[in-house]
Amino acid sequence: MTVIKKIRAMIAAVLIICTLCISAGAINIIGSSNVNFRTKIDSRIIAGTDLSAEDAAMRLFYLGFLMGTGTDINGGIEFNLTGGLNRLEAAVLAVRLLGVEELVVSGKYSHPYTDVPEWASNYVGYLFRCGLLFGIRGDSFKPGSAETADRFMSYCLYALGYRIKDGDYNYATAVANAYNAGIIKSKDTSSGPFTRGQAVLAMYNTLRATVKDHTCAYSEKLVEREVIDYNDAIFLLWCKDLDETENYMALVGYGNGWIVPDGYYVIKASRGGQSLNVACSGYNTDYDGVDVTLWPETSDVTQIFRLQRTERGTYYIYSAASRNGYGRVLGSPGWSDSVGLYTSTSLYAGEYSIRAAGDGNWVISTADTYDTRCLTSPDPDTPGDSVILAKYDGESMQTWEFLRQGVMNAQGEELAIFVANSMVITQGAYDVYSHMNQNAIDMQPTEGMARAPFNATVVHIDGTFEACNCVWIQSNNPVRYADGTVDYMTVSFMHDDDISDIYVGMPLTQGQYFYDCGTYGNAGGSHIHVCVFRGQFNQYTMHIGTGDVYIEDALFVPDNTYIFDSYGLEWNWISLAD
């Protein structure tokens, strides 16, 4: 059972004893599980939505169809909706849309392809059995290749009961047939690659579309099969009142807060208070099989781990002491309960589910459907005690506390990171336009905001028109620069139209978005002007508009940054930091 479904089960238990009061004309959903929902919605519902792809993605996430590509600094789910959809991602989404994921992961479905990852084999095998992989010949599935609109529309049509073998459609007409069924709003899908956002909207519309030879929506069938919760379906699929949907989501506790954001953490045992630790230091921290133990909290950098959420909703737990957190992950050989570090591509590398525990901490369990065990310790009070995987017993089960850190390297130095999740640089330092005398960049990140490159404090604000609403932030501690030096760092931002929510003394967590694109002051278009200064803030030497450090010498670029325009600058990647 997925983390989301487990949490939904807990929510359902709460709903049994709750009463929902909504404004007049709204639907009373509590205690209505036996109500014929054709009296509640129009059974002739027509597919199609005015939702944005982001809104549709969040609803699919809550329904369990989408897991996301990662998390932001606050634990919010990121979906990379503008990115192209690859063939393997499409296969996973198709299986979820068909409502058979639990059946698939617990079954055995074969296929002829030799390049499919082990975890995805059953997904691909199921679609192969359904005859939906027409045209993928030989023994190569090419999982990373771009998915086509034709094939993904075929998945959606199959969900609605249409079959190629019955002559309902073929791959050449799948897009046109999907348009006629209301799955998509345009027959023209020729402009660029088929994106995750297009797939999300197609899935959402499929759930609301009418099943072949029936008058009911496809999602009604999934409700009957208990793939979708009835109450969720009303408000996330059928209800057109956004206020009612928001009220419902607030009532049942839907939100992003329970998800552990991607990032670097000290992981402490809630019983005993000792920290998860790589058993050995030095060269031993970077070889396969090195043990993981518990030790009192110290400055030992082997006690820092990086969590990375996968498309499957599981996590890899990397050791920050192994190639700076990008090399080896927690795992366990199949013949042993012991936990160690393994290359992330190894068969012993583990994927873990992280779910909320009753004590406010977290349970870390294996993602194996057949043999779910939890990260624990026989005696977490004893320094050096081994960490193992054990069955959940409800009493001595170990839970964990996550203490967020900045991005660290193997030496325990906080790395200063690029100030946006996407890189769209429109002007560089000492450029021929308005930067002729300025060491600064202009950027237009697709998210429209800048984030703190380190754990910081707002140290100065100049809200005048001439200063373009300039805000200076300073690192709380010395940080590692991309050029290899270590020092305090001060960064200034300009052109946000409204900085009334920013104040001197305001604390910022690394990765936290706080400053918007704008045109305030002397600006030819909406953007953010960024300058970097070495050292702690000095208002007499750190002038408006120009820094004293080239930004590419100051900031590392996270490996998951979307590069649209790097302006030809030579950037240093986090995973290659020494």
Secondary structure, DSSP 8 states (H G I E B T S, - for coil): --HHHHHHHHHHHHHHT------TTS---TT-TTS-GGGTS-TT--------HHHHHHHHHHHTS---SEE-TTS-EE--TTSB-BHHHHHHHHHHHTT-HHHHHTS----S-SSS-GGGHHHHHHHHHTT--TT--TT---TTSB--HHHHHHHHHHHTT--TTTTS--GGGHHHHHHHTTS-S-S---SSS-BHHHHHHHHHHHHHSB-TTSSSBHHHHHHHTTSS-HHHHIIIII---HHHHHHHHHHTT-SSTTS--SEEEEEEETTT--EEEES--GGGGGSTT-BEEEE---S-GGG-EEEEE-TTS-EEEEETTSGGGTSEEEE--TT--B-EEEETTSTTB--EEEEE-TTSSEEEEE--SSS--EEE-S-TTSTT-B-EEE---SSS---EEEEEE--B-TTS-BB-B-SSSEEEEEE-TT-SSTTTT---EEE--TTSEEE-SSSEEEEEEE-STTTTSEEEEEESS-EE-TTS-EE-EEEEEE--S--TT--TT-EE-TT-EEEE-B--SS-SSSBEEEEEEESS--TTTS-TT--SB-HHHH-EE-TT-EEEE-TT---EEGGG--
